[in-house]
Amino acid sequence: MRLLARLTDDPWGGLSPSVYETGRLVALAPWLRGHEARIRYLLDTQHADGTWGGPGEYALVPTLSAVDALKKHPAARRGLEALRKLLSRPVKLPDTVAVELIVPALAERLGLRTPLDPRSLHALRNRPLPDKLWHTLEIFGPRPEVVAVDGIVAASPAATAVQLRGPVPGDGLDYLEAVQERHGGPVPAGVPVPLFERSWIIVALKSAGLDVPDPMVEQLHAAFGTQGAAGGPGLPADADDTATALHALALCDSPGPADTLDHYREARHFACFPDERTPSTSTNAHALQAIGHDRELEEWLRDMQEPEGNWRDKWHASPYYATACVTNALQGNEKAVDWVLGTQHADGSWGRWEGTYEETAYAIRTLSHSRRDVSGAVSRGAKFLHEWGDREHPPLWHDKDLYTPTRIVRAEGLAALHLACAVRR
């Protein structure tokens, strides 16, 4: 399978470029090769209303970054007017990475007022940063306590560029050159993240009855430390990557160090990392799959279900992702099935804003756990997946802004098609 061959041979991953991260490199590292291409990328991705990024609240962070990057260009002036409109009404923030710090930091650079209290940002500027914030080092500036791994700071091009402080030859510059070359200038917000990509793909394929090559299992084992597993170089270990890697290894009949997950246990659930702002339903679903059974955790997950029957999550914009994760862990939930059946589009797809390949795959996975005859809905969904072809996958995953892990999305679609065949038999 070509997908798996690319996964094992290519360490850089299949992540889409980020408007936010690309904007930070334009503003903070104009010395890096590919600067003009990054400017072109920002100009080409501006929407007609002057914003950048996703729908609704997802426009704020990338638009702030792009406006700051482009400065006095006419596109920046249109973006600034769009920002003033966004900030003139009650601000609804998406639950993206460090959004409560990024928004006031960039608004301050642009001389914009926001209703967000900047005191937390200012306090962090005057003390050592916890390692979970190294991924957003670009809003703080270089720090002596920050440690690079092979020149990479927290799997972030912008954080690495800021810590490097200029075109200094070495691993850091080599990393930035390689990352920007990948997409011809623009860059993802988190790269490389090999454990994240490999773990999610193994779980997607193996849990649907498909197989994966042994080398991927060896790579997962090698990624574990005393605190568990981290998504990529320089990132701290966290409960989500640890739990999903443990589940992936268990599915491959090669168990990992399960006790590493104990570091993240709270009273009834698992926290992704210390001082977590929002608990994650998908992380706890992954933890339940990793440990096999836990009554309190199962009850916590059920308590987090929305009245409509779905779940929501901090790592993804779509409720179809969280709902698939939790129904996988609970081995079904008929209220969730009702919600999925009631939200299918006329063309057979599912999606928060529009029908997408990715969300349709999650919906099919949720339906595959139902005890009822859902073959009609699944067949229409599978037809939509087959007809998607080579179209781009809209960004739905949360980092500093929305992104697409294209290989994971493709794996979820392959798994859903395999499950659809089983449902229709």
C-alpha positions as CSV (number, residue, x, y, z in Angstrom):
1,M,0.0,0.0,0.0
2,R,1.5,3.3,-1.1
3,L,0.2,5.2,1.9
4,L,2.1,3.0,4.3
5,A,5.2,3.0,2.2
6,R,5.3,6.8,2.3
7,L,4.6,6.8,6.0
8,T,7.6,4.6,6.8
9,D,10.0,6.1,4.3
10,D,9.2,9.8,4.7
11,P,9.7,11.4,8.2
12,W,8.2,14.8,7.3
13,G,4.6,13.6,7.3
14,G,1.6,14.6,5.2
15,L,0.5,17.8,7.0
16,S,-1.0,20.7,5.1
17,P,0.5,24.2,5.3
18,S,-0.6,26.7,7.9
19,V,-1.5,30.3,7.2
20,Y,-0.7,31.2,10.8
21,E,2.7,29.5,10.8
22,T,3.6,30.8,7.4
23,G,2.7,34.3,8.4
24,R,4.9,34.0,11.5
25,L,7.9,33.0,9.3
26,V,7.2,35.9,6.9
27,A,7.1,38.4,9.8
28,L,9.9,36.9,12.0
29,A,12.3,35.1,9.5
30,P,12.5,37.1,6.2
31,W,16.0,35.7,5.9
32,L,14.8,32.2,5.3
33,R,14.8,30.9,1.8
34,G,11.3,30.8,0.2
35,H,10.3,34.2,1.7
36,E,8.7,35.5,-1.5
37,A,6.8,32.2,-2.0
38,R,5.4,32.5,1.5
39,I,4.2,36.0,0.7
40,R,2.5,34.7,-2.5
41,Y,0.9,31.9,-0.5
42,L,-0.6,34.4,1.9
43,L,-1.9,36.6,-0.9
44,D,-3.4,33.6,-2.7
45,T,-5.2,32.3,0.3
46,Q,-7.0,35.5,1.4
47,H,-10.8,35.2,1.2
48,A,-13.0,37.8,-0.5
49,D,-14.1,39.2,2.9
50,G,-10.5,40.0,3.7
51,T,-10.0,37.1,6.2
52,W,-7.8,34.1,6.1
53,G,-8.4,30.6,7.5
54,G,-11.5,28.6,8.4
55,P,-15.1,29.6,8.8
56,G,-16.4,31.8,11.6
57,E,-14.2,31.9,14.7
58,Y,-11.5,30.0,12.9
59,A,-10.6,33.1,10.9
60,L,-9.3,35.2,13.8
61,V,-5.9,33.6,14.5
62,P,-4.7,33.1,10.8
63,T,-6.0,36.6,9.9
64,L,-4.1,38.2,12.7
65,S,-0.9,36.4,11.6
66,A,-1.3,37.2,7.9
67,V,-2.0,40.9,8.5
68,D,1.0,41.2,10.7
69,A,3.1,39.5,8.1
70,L,2.0,41.5,5.1
71,K,2.1,44.9,6.9
72,K,1.3,47.7,4.5
73,H,0.3,45.5,1.5
74,P,-3.3,46.3,0.3
75,A,-4.2,42.7,1.3
76,A,-3.2,43.5,4.9
77,R,-5.3,46.7,4.9
78,R,-8.3,44.6,3.9
79,G,-7.4,42.1,6.5
80,L,-7.2,44.7,9.2
81,E,-10.7,46.0,8.3
82,A,-11.9,42.4,8.6
83,L,-10.2,42.0,12.0
84,R,-11.9,45.2,13.3
85,K,-15.3,43.8,12.3
86,L,-14.5,40.4,13.9
87,L,-13.3,42.1,17.1
88,S,-16.2,44.6,17.2
89,R,-18.6,41.9,18.3
90,P,-18.4,39.3,21.1
91,V,-15.3,37.2,20.5
92,K,-15.9,33.5,20.2
93,L,-12.5,31.8,20.3
94,P,-11.9,28.3,18.8
95,D,-10.3,25.8,21.2
96,T,-7.0,25.8,19.1
97,V,-3.5,25.7,20.6
98,A,-2.7,28.6,23.0
99,V,-5.4,30.7,21.4
100,E,-5.8,32.7,24.6
101,L,-2.2,33.8,24.3
102,I,-1.8,34.1,20.5
103,V,-4.7,36.4,20.0
104,P,-3.7,39.1,22.5
105,A,0.0,38.8,21.4
106,L,-0.8,39.4,17.8
107,A,-3.4,42.0,18.5
108,E,-0.9,43.9,20.6
109,R,1.6,43.9,17.6
110,L,-1.2,45.3,15.4
111,G,-2.4,47.9,17.9
112,L,-5.8,46.3,18.1
113,R,-7.8,46.0,21.3
114,T,-9.5,42.7,22.2
115,P,-11.7,41.8,25.1
116,L,-9.2,39.1,26.1
117,D,-7.2,39.8,29.3
118,P,-3.5,40.0,28.4
119,R,-2.2,39.5,31.9
120,S,-1.5,35.8,31.5
121,L,0.5,36.6,28.4
122,H,2.5,39.3,30.1
123,A,3.2,37.1,33.2
124,L,4.6,34.3,31.0
125,R,6.9,36.8,29.4
126,N,8.6,37.3,32.7
127,R,9.2,33.7,33.8
128,P,10.4,30.5,32.3
129,L,8.0,28.9,29.9
130,P,6.5,25.5,30.6
131,D,7.6,23.0,27.9
132,K,4.0,22.7,26.6
133,L,4.3,26.3,25.4
134,W,7.5,25.9,23.5
135,H,5.4,25.0,20.5
136,T,4.3,28.7,20.5
137,L,7.7,30.2,21.3
138,E,7.3,32.7,18.4
139,I,4.9,34.8,20.5
140,F,7.4,35.0,23.4
141,G,10.8,35.3,21.7
142,P,14.0,33.2,22.3
143,R,14.4,31.7,25.7
144,P,17.5,30.2,27.4
145,E,15.4,27.3,28.9
146,V,14.2,26.1,25.6
147,V,15.9,22.9,24.3
148,A,16.0,22.0,20.6
149,V,16.1,18.4,19.5
150,D,18.3,18.1,16.4
151,G,17.8,21.8,15.9
152,I,14.0,21.6,16.1
153,V,12.1,23.5,18.7
154,A,8.8,21.7,19.6
155,A,8.1,20.5,16.1
156,S,7.4,24.1,15.1
157,P,9.1,26.0,12.2
158,A,8.1,29.4,13.7
159,A,9.4,28.5,17.2
160,T,12.6,27.1,15.7
161,A,13.2,30.3,13.6
162,V,12.7,32.5,16.7
163,Q,15.1,30.5,18.8
164,L,17.6,30.4,16.0
165,R,17.7,34.2,15.8
166,G,18.9,34.3,12.2
167,P,20.4,32.2,9.4
168,V,22.9,30.5,11.7
169,P,24.3,27.3,10.0
170,G,23.4,24.1,11.7
171,D,20.6,21.6,12.4
172,G,18.0,24.3,13.0
173,L,18.6,26.1,9.7
174,D,18.7,22.7,7.9
175,Y,15.4,21.8,9.4
176,L,13.8,25.1,8.3
177,E,15.2,24.9,4.8
178,A,13.8,21.3,4.4
179,V,10.4,22.1,5.8
180,Q,9.8,25.2,3.6
181,E,11.0,23.3,0.6
182,R,8.4,20.6,1.2
183,H,5.5,22.9,0.1
184,G,7.5,25.4,-1.9
185,G,7.7,28.1,0.8
186,P,4.7,27.8,3.1
187,V,5.0,25.5,6.2
188,P,2.8,23.4,8.5
189,A,2.4,24.4,12.2
190,G,3.7,21.1,13.5
191,V,6.3,19.1,11.7
192,P,7.6,16.4,11.9
193,V,5.1,14.5,14.0
194,P,5.9,10.9,13.1
195,L,4.5,9.2,16.2
196,F,1.2,11.1,15.9
197,E,0.8,10.1,12.2
198,R,1.9,6.5,12.6
199,S,-0.2,5.8,15.7
200,W,-3.4,7.3,14.3
201,I,-3.0,5.4,11.0
202,I,-2.3,2.1,12.7
203,V,-5.4,2.4,14.8
204,A,-7.5,3.5,11.9
205,L,-6.5,0.6,9.7
206,K,-6.1,-2.2,12.3
207,S,-9.3,-1.4,14.1
208,A,-11.1,-1.8,10.7
209,G,-9.5,-5.2,10.1
210,L,-6.7,-4.0,7.8
211,D,-3.0,-4.8,8.3
212,V,0.2,-2.6,8.7
213,P,3.9,-3.4,8.3
214,D,6.1,-4.4,11.2
215,P,8.6,-1.6,10.9
216,M,5.9,0.9,12.0
217,V,5.5,-1.1,15.3
218,E,9.2,-0.9,16.0
219,Q,9.2,2.9,15.4
220,L,6.4,3.3,17.9
221,H,8.2,1.3,20.6
222,A,11.3,3.5,20.1
223,A,9.4,6.7,20.7
224,F,8.4,5.9,24.4
225,G,10.2,7.5,27.3
226,T,9.5,7.5,31.0
227,Q,6.6,10.0,30.6
228,G,5.1,8.3,27.6
229,A,5.2,9.3,24.0
230,A,5.4,12.6,22.2
231,G,4.0,13.4,18.8
232,G,7.2,14.8,17.4
233,P,10.8,16.0,18.3
234,G,10.9,18.6,21.0
235,L,7.3,18.2,22.0
236,P,6.5,17.0,25.5
237,A,4.9,13.6,26.0
238,D,1.1,13.8,26.4
239,A,-1.8,11.6,27.2
240,D,-3.2,11.6,23.6
241,D,-0.1,10.4,21.8
242,T,0.7,8.0,24.6
243,A,-2.7,6.4,24.7
244,T,-3.0,6.2,20.9
245,A,0.4,4.7,20.6
246,L,-0.3,2.1,23.3
247,H,-3.6,1.2,21.6
248,A,-1.8,0.9,18.2
249,L,0.8,-1.4,19.7
250,A,-1.9,-3.5,21.4
251,L,-3.7,-3.9,18.1
252,C,-0.4,-5.1,16.6
253,D,0.0,-7.7,19.5
254,S,3.1,-5.9,20.7
255,P,2.1,-4.2,24.0
256,G,3.9,-1.0,25.1
257,P,4.6,0.4,28.6
258,A,1.0,0.9,29.8
259,D,2.1,2.4,33.1
260,T,3.3,5.6,31.3
261,L,-0.4,6.6,30.9
262,D,-0.7,6.8,34.7
263,H,1.1,10.2,34.7
264,Y,-2.0,11.8,33.2
265,R,-4.7,10.4,35.4
266,E,-7.1,12.8,37.0
267,A,-10.0,11.9,39.3
268,R,-12.3,10.5,36.6
269,H,-10.5,11.2,33.4
270,F,-7.1,11.7,31.8
271,A,-5.6,15.2,31.2
272,C,-3.5,15.7,28.0
273,F,-0.9,17.5,30.0
274,P,-0.6,19.5,33.3
275,D,-2.7,22.6,33.8
276,E,-5.0,21.7,30.9
277,R,-7.5,24.4,29.9
278,T,-10.1,22.0,28.3
279,P,-10.3,18.2,28.8
280,S,-10.3,16.2,25.6
281,T,-13.0,13.6,24.8
282,S,-11.0,12.0,22.0
283,T,-7.9,11.7,24.3
284,N,-10.0,9.9,26.9
285,A,-11.6,7.7,24.3
286,H,-8.1,6.7,23.2
287,A,-7.1,6.2,26.9
288,L,-10.1,3.9,27.4
289,Q,-9.0,1.8,24.3
290,A,-5.5,1.6,25.7
291,I,-6.4,0.4,29.1
292,G,-9.4,-1.8,28.0
293,H,-11.9,-1.1,30.7
294,D,-12.5,1.6,33.2
295,R,-16.0,2.2,34.7
296,E,-15.4,5.8,35.9
297,L,-13.8,6.8,32.6
298,E,-16.7,5.3,30.6
299,E,-19.1,7.2,32.8
300,W,-17.1,10.4,32.2
301,L,-17.3,9.9,28.5
302,R,-21.0,9.4,28.6
303,D,-21.4,12.5,30.7
304,M,-19.6,14.5,28.0
305,Q,-22.1,13.5,25.3
306,E,-24.1,16.4,23.9
307,P,-28.0,16.3,24.2
308,E,-28.2,15.8,20.4
309,G,-26.1,12.6,20.7
310,N,-22.7,13.7,19.5
311,W,-19.4,14.6,21.2
312,R,-17.1,17.6,20.7
313,D,-13.4,17.8,21.2
314,K,-10.5,20.2,21.6
315,W,-8.3,18.6,18.9
316,H,-10.8,18.8,16.0
317,A,-13.4,21.2,14.6
318,S,-15.8,18.5,13.6
319,P,-18.1,16.6,16.1
320,Y,-17.9,13.6,13.7
321,Y,-14.3,13.0,14.8
322,A,-15.0,13.1,18.5
323,T,-18.1,11.0,18.1
324,A,-16.3,8.3,16.1
325,C,-13.5,8.2,18.7
326,V,-15.9,7.8,21.7
327,T,-18.2,5.3,20.0
328,N,-15.1,3.3,19.1
329,A,-14.1,3.2,22.7
330,L,-17.6,2.5,24.0
331,Q,-18.1,-0.1,21.3
332,G,-21.3,1.7,20.1
333,N,-23.8,4.2,21.3
334,E,-27.3,4.2,19.7
335,K,-28.0,7.9,20.5
336,A,-24.9,8.8,18.5
337,V,-26.1,6.6,15.7
338,D,-29.4,8.5,15.7
339,W,-27.5,11.8,15.5
340,V,-25.4,10.5,12.6
341,L,-28.4,9.2,10.7
342,G,-30.2,12.5,11.1
343,T,-27.4,14.6,9.8
344,Q,-26.5,12.9,6.6
345,H,-26.6,15.2,3.5
346,A,-28.6,14.5,0.4
347,D,-25.4,13.4,-1.5
348,G,-24.6,10.8,1.1
349,S,-21.9,12.8,2.9
350,W,-21.6,14.2,6.4
351,G,-19.9,17.4,7.6
352,R,-20.1,20.3,10.0
353,W,-20.0,23.0,7.2
354,E,-20.2,20.9,4.1
355,G,-19.8,17.3,3.2
356,T,-16.2,16.0,3.4
357,Y,-14.4,12.8,2.8
358,E,-12.9,12.8,6.3
359,E,-16.2,13.4,8.2
360,T,-18.0,10.9,6.1
361,A,-15.4,8.3,7.0
362,Y,-16.0,9.1,10.7
363,A,-19.8,8.8,10.3
364,I,-19.5,5.4,8.7
365,R,-17.2,4.2,11.5
366,T,-19.8,5.4,14.1
367,L,-22.6,3.6,12.2
368,S,-20.5,0.4,11.9
369,H,-21.1,-0.1,15.6
370,S,-24.9,0.0,15.4
371,R,-27.0,-3.1,16.0
372,R,-29.6,-1.7,13.6
373,D,-29.8,-2.0,9.8
374,V,-27.8,1.2,8.7
375,S,-26.7,-0.3,5.4
376,G,-28.6,2.3,3.3
377,A,-26.9,5.3,5.0
378,V,-23.6,3.5,4.9
379,S,-23.9,2.7,1.2
380,R,-24.7,6.3,0.3
381,G,-21.7,7.4,2.4
382,A,-19.4,4.9,0.8
383,K,-20.5,6.1,-2.7
384,F,-19.5,9.6,-1.7
385,L,-16.1,8.5,-0.5
386,H,-15.5,6.6,-3.8
387,E,-16.5,9.8,-5.8
388,W,-14.2,12.1,-3.8
389,G,-11.2,11.4,-6.0
390,D,-8.2,13.6,-5.7
391,R,-10.0,16.6,-4.2
392,E,-8.3,18.5,-1.4
393,H,-9.3,17.7,2.2
394,P,-10.5,20.8,4.1
395,P,-8.5,21.5,7.2
396,L,-10.4,20.4,10.3
397,W,-7.7,19.5,12.9
398,H,-6.7,21.9,15.7
399,D,-3.1,23.1,16.0
400,K,-2.4,26.9,16.1
401,D,-4.9,27.1,13.3
402,L,-6.8,24.4,11.3
403,Y,-4.8,21.8,9.3
404,T,-5.2,18.5,7.5
405,P,-3.0,15.4,8.3
406,T,-3.7,14.1,4.8
407,R,-2.3,10.6,5.3
408,I,-4.4,10.1,8.4
409,V,-7.5,11.3,6.6
410,R,-6.8,8.9,3.7
411,A,-6.3,6.0,6.1
412,E,-9.7,6.8,7.8
413,G,-11.3,6.8,4.4
414,L,-9.8,3.4,3.5
415,A,-10.9,2.0,6.9
416,A,-14.4,3.3,6.4
417,L,-14.7,1.7,3.0
418,H,-13.6,-1.6,4.5
419,L,-16.1,-1.2,7.3
420,A,-18.8,-0.3,4.8
421,C,-18.4,-3.6,3.0
422,A,-18.8,-5.5,6.3
423,V,-22.0,-3.5,7.2
424,R,-23.6,-4.2,3.8
425,R,-23.0,-7.9,3.8
